Amino acid sequence: MPARNAAARPSLPHIVTPLPGPRARAIIERDSQVLSPSYTRGYPLVAERGEGAMVEDVDGNRFLDFNAGIGVASTGHCHPRVVQAIRRQSARLIHMSGTDFYYENMVELAERLAAAAPGNLPRRVYFGNSGTEAVEAALKLARYHTRRDKFIAFLGGFHGRTMGSLSLTASKVVQRRGFGSLLSGVFHVPFPHDQAGAEASVEAIERLFHTVAPPEEVAAMVFEPVQGEGGYIVPPKQFFAQLQSLARAHGILLMADEVQSGMGRTGKMWASEHFDLVPDILTTAKGIASGLPLGAMIARSELMDWPAGAHASTFGGNPVAVAAALATLDLLEGGLIENAARVGAYLMSRMSDWPQRFPQVGEVRGLGLMIGIQFVERLGVRESAHDLRDQLVQMAFERGLLVLGAGDSTLRLSPPLVITTQQADFACRVLEECLRQQDRTLCQTAA
């Protein structure tokens, strides 16, 4: 396996035990006795330490993380400048609650996020601890400001698991099953893959306006500029021009969920920038603080007209998380966004012919370091596209490459923005090896 040749190269994987190793197996057994069974674990990785794009497990196996801790470790694991910022701030002030008192670094981060938001408009910022909290805040603000109670969201969208954001989420039925009635007044339409789909989505919204969701009662349209959990779907640019026109005509707010696609992930600070999209409200989390819990809702200043006490968070904007976020922004603006664009383009060029070379690959799509590999059904074999995708995730893990699925049959690649072309080459070689082996097995099965 390629990983076995990497013992002296800490920037590449090295597997030294069967997976999972003995210590990992023991910890997984303990986990099974006390942790919630609602957690989703794709494979038996028991992480102990991380550096850059590399993760080492408790048995000394070294992996290349093409998940970035599920899109969170934007600057890589334990970036020295982020670690230094955390240490410095935690020795000075860990908590004071910015909803009741003041501290300067929260103001500084809000200023920088407001200035970085698309459109060069005056903005205000609300801080929470996660993406779902940012979305909940956005829902409440949209309702409060517009005095309207309905929302339009998109099939395939993922906006969180708390009850309000879950009402918008339409990615997997398991996320909603068994939880009863959710937020009323939420309607879903298809998310477009191409221009024909964009026209169909707009038509579906207009049908809602004429049937069950009068436009004067719709507070906001909520969407991911690039769908994440739904399959790394990149819509056509024209779609958002149509959506903006429709929203403006009816006084409806545009709410961009950039929890996964923001903070440089797509080769720009915000995915919205690829589409010349200026959202009224923008939510972000995941990559904002390089691993510490922080979420932000960024809105046009005139929208944030709610009074003191209307919404707050005890821990949101925690001084240590804010310090990590400021260090993260410095690194993003210091070259990591450009690196994401450059290495992302390199990966796309390496993988562009995979649909022609591997029959189980239908499409490779994405922006920057947010790339999806779509699996498709194979004639003459029993495995579904979903099964083929999941099988490849396991094969990659055994070779030291950490990847995960998205949607029903898409493999997602979302490595830290510090990724090198050498590491990108390794990932491509491993995935190609897995695809070739899978192809041979499928051919034998079909025969």
C-alpha positions as CSV (number, residue, x, y, z in Angstrom):
1,M,0.0,0.0,0.0
2,P,1.2,3.6,-0.6
3,A,1.1,4.3,3.1
4,R,3.8,1.8,3.9
5,N,6.4,3.8,2.0
6,A,5.8,6.9,4.1
7,A,7.4,6.0,7.4
8,A,9.9,8.8,7.3
9,R,7.5,11.4,5.8
10,P,5.3,12.8,8.5
11,S,3.2,14.7,5.9
12,L,1.9,11.4,4.5
13,P,0.2,8.4,6.0
14,H,1.8,5.4,7.6
15,I,-0.2,2.4,8.8
16,V,1.5,0.2,11.5
17,T,-1.3,-2.0,12.8
18,P,-4.4,-3.7,11.5
19,L,-7.3,-1.3,11.7
20,P,-8.5,-0.7,14.2
21,G,-5.5,-1.4,16.4
22,P,-5.7,-2.9,19.9
23,R,-5.9,0.4,21.8
24,A,-8.5,1.7,19.4
25,R,-10.6,-1.4,19.8
26,A,-10.6,-1.1,23.6
27,I,-11.7,2.6,23.4
28,I,-14.4,1.8,20.9
29,E,-15.8,-0.9,23.2
30,R,-15.9,1.6,26.1
31,D,-17.5,4.2,23.8
32,S,-20.3,1.7,23.0
33,Q,-21.3,1.5,26.6
34,V,-21.6,5.2,27.4
35,L,-21.9,7.4,24.3
36,S,-25.1,8.2,22.5
37,P,-25.9,5.7,19.7
38,S,-27.1,8.7,17.6
39,Y,-23.5,9.5,16.6
40,T,-22.5,8.5,13.1
41,R,-19.1,6.9,12.9
42,G,-18.0,6.1,9.3
43,Y,-15.0,3.9,10.3
44,P,-13.1,3.0,13.5
45,L,-10.7,5.9,13.8
46,V,-9.7,6.8,17.4
47,A,-7.8,10.0,17.0
48,E,-5.1,11.0,19.5
49,R,-3.3,14.0,17.9
50,G,-3.3,16.0,14.8
51,E,-0.9,18.4,13.0
52,G,-1.7,20.1,9.7
53,A,-3.5,17.7,7.5
54,M,-2.4,14.7,9.4
55,V,-4.1,12.7,12.2
56,E,-2.5,10.0,14.3
57,D,-4.6,7.4,16.1
58,V,-4.0,5.9,19.6
59,D,-2.0,3.0,18.0
60,G,0.4,5.2,16.1
61,N,-1.2,4.9,12.7
62,R,-1.0,8.1,10.7
63,F,-3.7,9.3,8.4
64,L,-4.2,12.1,5.8
65,D,-7.4,13.9,6.8
66,F,-9.4,14.8,3.8
67,N,-12.3,15.6,6.1
68,A,-10.7,18.5,8.0
69,G,-12.5,17.3,11.1
70,I,-15.8,17.5,9.1
71,G,-14.9,20.8,7.6
72,V,-13.9,22.4,10.9
73,A,-10.0,22.3,10.9
74,S,-9.7,24.9,8.2
75,T,-6.2,25.9,9.1
76,G,-5.2,22.3,9.7
77,H,-5.0,20.5,13.0
78,C,-3.3,22.5,15.8
79,H,-1.9,25.2,13.7
80,P,0.9,26.8,15.8
81,R,-0.5,30.3,15.5
82,V,-4.0,29.2,16.5
83,V,-2.6,27.2,19.5
84,Q,-0.6,30.3,20.5
85,A,-3.7,32.5,20.4
86,I,-5.6,30.0,22.5
87,R,-2.9,29.7,25.1
88,R,-2.4,33.5,25.3
89,Q,-6.1,34.2,25.7
90,S,-6.9,31.3,28.1
91,A,-4.2,32.7,30.5
92,R,-5.9,36.1,30.4
93,L,-9.7,35.6,30.3
94,I,-11.6,32.4,29.5
95,H,-15.2,33.5,30.0
96,M,-17.2,36.6,30.8
97,S,-20.3,36.3,28.6
98,G,-20.4,38.8,25.8
99,T,-24.2,38.9,26.0
100,D,-24.0,40.7,29.4
101,F,-20.6,42.4,29.3
102,Y,-18.0,43.7,26.9
103,Y,-14.6,42.5,25.8
104,E,-12.6,43.8,22.9
105,N,-11.7,40.8,20.9
106,M,-15.4,40.0,20.3
107,V,-15.8,43.5,18.9
108,E,-12.8,43.0,16.7
109,L,-14.0,39.7,15.3
110,A,-17.4,41.2,14.6
111,E,-15.8,44.1,12.8
112,R,-13.7,41.8,10.6
113,L,-16.6,39.5,9.8
114,A,-18.9,42.4,9.0
115,A,-16.3,43.9,6.7
116,A,-15.6,40.5,5.0
117,A,-19.3,39.7,4.2
118,P,-20.3,40.0,0.6
119,G,-21.7,43.3,-0.8
120,N,-19.7,45.9,1.1
121,L,-22.8,46.8,3.2
122,P,-23.1,47.7,6.9
123,R,-23.5,44.5,8.9
124,R,-24.0,43.4,12.5
125,V,-23.0,40.1,14.0
126,Y,-24.5,37.6,16.4
127,F,-22.3,34.9,18.0
128,G,-23.4,31.4,19.1
129,N,-21.5,28.2,19.5
130,S,-22.3,26.2,16.4
131,G,-23.8,26.3,12.9
132,T,-27.2,25.2,14.0
133,E,-27.3,28.0,16.6
134,A,-26.4,30.5,13.9
135,V,-29.2,29.3,11.8
136,E,-31.7,29.4,14.7
137,A,-30.7,33.0,15.3
138,A,-31.2,33.8,11.7
139,L,-34.6,32.2,11.7
140,K,-35.7,34.3,14.7
141,L,-34.2,37.5,13.3
142,A,-36.0,37.0,9.9
143,R,-39.3,36.4,11.6
144,Y,-38.8,39.3,14.0
145,H,-37.8,41.9,11.4
146,T,-40.2,40.9,8.6
147,R,-43.2,40.1,10.9
148,R,-43.7,37.1,8.6
149,D,-43.7,33.4,9.6
150,K,-42.9,31.3,6.6
151,F,-39.7,30.0,5.0
152,I,-38.7,28.4,1.8
153,A,-35.8,25.9,1.9
154,F,-34.4,23.3,-0.5
155,L,-34.4,19.6,-0.7
156,G,-31.0,18.2,0.0
157,G,-30.2,21.1,2.3
158,F,-28.6,20.6,5.7
159,H,-28.9,23.4,8.3
160,G,-28.6,21.7,11.6
161,R,-30.3,19.3,14.0
162,T,-31.9,21.6,16.6
163,M,-35.7,21.9,16.1
164,G,-35.8,25.1,14.1
165,S,-32.9,24.4,11.9
166,L,-34.0,20.8,11.5
167,S,-37.3,22.1,10.1
168,L,-35.2,23.5,7.2
169,T,-33.0,20.4,6.9
170,A,-34.1,18.0,4.1
171,S,-31.0,15.9,3.5
172,K,-31.7,12.5,5.1
173,V,-34.9,11.2,6.5
174,V,-33.1,9.7,9.5
175,Q,-32.4,13.3,10.7
176,R,-36.1,14.0,11.0
177,R,-37.7,10.7,11.6
178,G,-39.3,10.2,15.0
179,F,-39.2,13.9,16.2
180,G,-42.8,14.8,15.5
181,S,-44.0,18.2,14.4
182,L,-41.3,20.6,13.5
183,L,-41.5,24.4,12.8
184,S,-44.6,25.2,10.9
185,G,-44.6,27.2,7.7
186,V,-41.4,25.7,6.1
187,F,-41.7,24.6,2.5
188,H,-39.1,22.8,0.4
189,V,-38.4,22.9,-3.3
190,P,-35.7,21.1,-5.4
191,F,-32.2,22.4,-5.4
192,P,-30.8,22.8,-9.0
193,H,-27.9,20.8,-10.5
194,D,-28.1,22.6,-13.8
195,Q,-29.9,25.5,-15.6
196,A,-32.9,23.4,-16.4
197,G,-33.1,22.5,-12.7
198,A,-32.7,26.2,-11.8
199,E,-35.8,27.1,-14.0
200,A,-37.7,24.2,-12.3
201,S,-36.8,25.5,-8.8
202,V,-37.9,29.0,-9.6
203,E,-41.2,27.7,-11.0
204,A,-41.7,25.5,-7.9
205,I,-41.2,28.6,-5.7
206,E,-43.7,30.6,-7.8
207,R,-46.2,27.7,-7.4
208,L,-45.8,27.9,-3.7
209,F,-46.6,31.6,-3.9
210,H,-49.9,30.8,-5.7
211,T,-50.9,27.8,-3.5
212,V,-49.7,27.4,0.1
213,A,-47.2,30.2,0.8
214,P,-48.3,33.7,-0.1
215,P,-45.2,35.7,-0.8
216,E,-46.2,38.5,1.6
217,E,-46.0,35.9,4.4
218,V,-42.6,34.5,3.5
219,A,-39.8,35.8,5.7
220,A,-36.8,34.3,3.9
221,M,-35.5,31.8,1.4
222,V,-32.8,29.7,3.1
223,F,-30.1,27.9,1.1
224,E,-26.5,26.7,1.0
225,P,-24.7,28.4,-1.9
226,V,-23.1,25.0,-2.5
227,Q,-25.0,22.1,-0.9
228,G,-22.8,20.2,1.5
229,E,-24.4,17.2,3.2
230,G,-26.8,17.0,0.3
231,G,-24.0,15.9,-2.1
232,Y,-21.6,18.8,-2.8
233,I,-24.0,20.3,-5.4
234,V,-22.8,23.4,-7.2
235,P,-25.8,25.2,-8.8
236,P,-25.6,27.3,-12.0
237,K,-24.6,30.9,-11.4
238,Q,-27.7,32.2,-13.0
239,F,-29.9,30.5,-10.4
240,F,-29.0,33.0,-7.7
241,A,-29.6,35.9,-10.0
242,Q,-33.1,34.5,-10.5
243,L,-33.5,33.9,-6.8
244,Q,-32.4,37.4,-5.9
245,S,-34.8,38.9,-8.4
246,L,-37.7,36.9,-7.0
247,A,-36.9,37.7,-3.4
248,R,-36.5,41.4,-4.1
249,A,-39.8,41.5,-5.9
250,H,-41.6,40.3,-2.8
251,G,-39.6,41.7,0.0
252,I,-38.3,38.3,1.0
253,L,-34.9,38.0,2.7
254,L,-32.1,35.8,1.3
255,M,-30.4,33.7,3.9
256,A,-27.2,32.0,2.9
257,D,-26.0,29.1,5.1
258,E,-22.3,29.1,4.7
259,V,-21.6,26.9,7.7
260,Q,-19.8,24.4,5.5
261,S,-19.0,26.4,2.4
262,G,-17.6,29.6,4.0
263,M,-14.3,30.6,5.6
264,G,-12.3,30.0,2.4
265,R,-13.5,26.5,1.7
266,T,-14.3,27.1,-1.9
267,G,-11.3,29.3,-2.8
268,K,-13.0,32.5,-1.8
269,M,-14.0,33.7,1.7
270,W,-17.6,32.9,0.9
271,A,-19.1,30.6,-1.7
272,S,-21.6,33.3,-2.3
273,E,-18.9,35.3,-4.0
274,H,-18.7,32.8,-6.8
275,F,-22.2,33.6,-7.8
276,D,-22.2,37.4,-7.2
277,L,-24.6,36.7,-4.4
278,V,-25.2,39.3,-1.7
279,P,-27.3,37.6,1.0
280,D,-29.3,39.6,3.5
281,I,-28.3,37.2,6.3
282,L,-25.3,34.9,6.3
283,T,-24.5,32.1,8.8
284,T,-21.1,30.6,9.4
285,A,-19.4,28.2,11.8
286,K,-17.2,25.0,11.2
287,G,-14.0,26.6,9.9
288,I,-14.4,29.9,11.7
289,A,-12.3,29.0,14.8
290,S,-10.1,26.1,13.6
291,G,-11.8,23.6,16.0
292,L,-13.2,25.7,18.8
293,P,-17.0,26.0,19.1
294,L,-18.1,29.2,17.5
295,G,-20.9,30.2,15.1
296,A,-21.9,33.6,13.7
297,M,-25.0,35.1,12.1
298,I,-24.1,38.1,10.0
299,A,-27.0,40.4,8.9
300,R,-27.5,43.7,7.2
301,S,-27.4,46.3,10.0
302,E,-30.9,47.5,9.4
303,L,-32.3,44.0,9.8
304,M,-31.0,43.6,13.3
305,D,-33.6,45.7,14.9
306,W,-34.5,43.3,17.8
307,P,-34.2,44.7,21.3
308,A,-32.0,43.6,24.2
309,G,-33.0,40.2,25.5
310,A,-34.7,39.1,22.3
311,H,-31.9,36.6,21.7
312,A,-28.7,35.7,23.4
313,S,-26.1,33.0,24.2
314,T,-24.2,32.5,27.4
315,F,-21.1,31.0,25.7
316,G,-21.4,32.5,22.2
317,G,-18.4,34.6,21.4
318,N,-16.4,33.0,24.2
319,P,-13.1,35.0,24.4
320,V,-10.9,31.9,23.7
321,A,-13.0,30.8,20.7
322,V,-12.9,34.4,19.4
323,A,-9.1,34.5,19.8
324,A,-8.8,31.3,17.7
325,A,-11.1,32.8,15.1
326,L,-9.0,36.0,14.8
327,A,-5.9,33.8,14.3
328,T,-7.9,31.8,11.7
329,L,-8.9,34.9,9.8
330,D,-5.2,36.1,9.8
331,L,-4.2,32.8,8.3
332,L,-7.0,32.7,5.7
333,E,-6.2,36.2,4.6
334,G,-2.5,35.5,4.7
335,G,-2.7,32.9,1.8
336,L,-4.8,29.9,2.8
337,I,-7.7,31.0,0.7
338,E,-5.5,31.2,-2.3
339,N,-4.0,27.8,-1.5
340,A,-7.5,26.4,-1.4
341,A,-8.2,27.7,-4.8
342,R,-4.9,26.5,-6.2
343,V,-4.8,23.0,-4.8
344,G,-8.5,22.6,-5.4
345,A,-8.0,23.4,-9.1
346,Y,-5.1,20.9,-9.1
347,L,-7.3,18.2,-7.6
348,M,-10.0,18.9,-10.1
349,S,-7.6,18.6,-13.0
350,R,-6.3,15.3,-11.6
351,M,-9.8,13.9,-11.3
352,S,-11.5,15.4,-14.3
353,D,-11.2,12.2,-16.4
354,W,-12.4,9.8,-13.7
355,P,-15.9,9.6,-15.2
356,Q,-14.3,8.3,-18.4
357,R,-11.8,6.0,-16.7
358,F,-14.0,4.5,-14.0
359,P,-17.6,3.4,-14.8
360,Q,-18.8,3.8,-11.2
361,V,-17.9,7.5,-11.2
362,G,-20.6,9.7,-12.8
363,E,-19.3,13.2,-12.1
364,V,-16.5,15.1,-10.3
365,R,-17.7,18.6,-9.2
366,G,-16.9,21.3,-6.8
367,L,-15.3,24.7,-6.0
368,G,-11.9,25.1,-4.3
369,L,-11.4,22.4,-1.6
370,M,-15.1,21.5,-1.6
371,I,-15.2,18.6,-4.1
372,G,-17.7,15.8,-4.6
373,I,-17.2,12.6,-6.5
374,Q,-20.6,11.2,-7.6
375,F,-21.0,7.4,-7.8
376,V,-23.5,5.8,-10.2
377,E,-25.1,2.4,-10.6
378,R,-23.1,-0.3,-12.5
379,L,-24.9,-2.5,-15.0
380,G,-24.9,-6.1,-14.2
381,V,-23.9,-5.7,-10.5
382,R,-26.0,-5.7,-7.4
383,E,-24.2,-2.9,-5.5
384,S,-26.0,0.4,-5.5
385,A,-24.2,3.7,-6.0
386,H,-24.6,4.3,-2.3
387,D,-22.9,1.0,-1.5
388,L,-20.1,1.6,-3.9
389,R,-19.4,5.0,-2.3
390,D,-19.4,3.5,1.2
391,Q,-17.2,0.7,0.1
392,L,-14.6,3.1,-1.2
393,V,-14.7,5.2,2.0
394,Q,-13.6,2.0,3.9
395,M,-11.0,1.1,1.3
396,A,-9.5,4.6,1.6
397,F,-9.4,4.4,5.4
398,E,-7.4,1.1,5.2
399,R,-4.8,2.9,3.1
400,G,-4.5,5.9,5.5
401,L,-6.8,8.4,3.7
402,L,-9.8,9.8,5.7
403,V,-12.8,10.6,3.5
404,L,-16.6,10.6,4.1
405,G,-19.8,10.5,2.1
406,A,-22.3,13.2,1.4
407,G,-25.8,12.9,0.0
408,D,-26.8,9.4,-1.0
409,S,-23.9,8.5,-3.2
410,T,-21.3,11.2,-3.2
411,L,-17.8,11.0,-1.8
412,R,-16.8,14.4,-0.3
413,L,-13.3,15.8,-0.3
414,S,-12.9,18.7,2.1
415,P,-9.3,18.7,3.4
416,P,-7.7,21.5,5.5
417,L,-6.9,24.6,3.5
418,V,-3.2,24.0,4.3
419,I,-3.1,20.9,2.1
420,T,-0.1,20.6,-0.3
421,T,0.1,19.3,-3.8
422,Q,2.1,16.4,-2.5
423,Q,-0.7,15.4,-0.2
424,A,-3.2,16.0,-3.0
425,D,-1.2,13.6,-5.2
426,F,-1.2,11.0,-2.5
427,A,-5.0,11.3,-2.1
428,C,-5.5,10.9,-5.8
429,R,-3.3,7.9,-6.0
430,V,-5.1,6.2,-3.2
431,L,-8.5,6.9,-4.6
432,E,-7.4,5.7,-8.1
433,E,-6.1,2.5,-6.6
434,C,-9.3,2.0,-4.7
435,L,-11.4,2.7,-7.8
436,R,-9.3,0.3,-9.9
437,Q,-9.6,-2.5,-7.4
438,Q,-13.4,-1.8,-7.0
439,D,-13.7,-1.9,-10.8
440,R,-11.9,-5.2,-11.1
441,T,-14.1,-6.7,-8.4
442,L,-17.3,-5.5,-10.0
443,C,-16.2,-6.8,-13.4
444,Q,-15.6,-10.2,-11.9
445,T,-18.9,-10.1,-10.1
446,A,-20.8,-9.2,-13.3
447,A,-19.0,-11.9,-15.3
